[in-house]
Amino acid sequence: MQRLLLILGCLFLVAAIAWPWLSRLPLGRLPGDIRIVRDGFSFYFPITTCILISLLVSLVLWLLRR
């Protein structure tokens, strides 16, 4: 448990430091993300982004368990 918390803390630290560069990635604006904008209403669901992030997290966890 301590190892997992240490790794997660380091990952969050790296993400925080790299945020200016990470914000330039097209995550959240990928083809397949649902966006509906009407008068007085907007709906946004980044389904493709969620799937991509889920695959990436699954890959990282799989690599850590090996």
Buried (B, 14 or more C-beta within 10 A) or exposed (E): EEEEEEEEEEEEEEEEEEEEEEEEEEBEEBEEBEEEEEEEEEEEEBEBBBEBEEEEEEEEEEEEEE
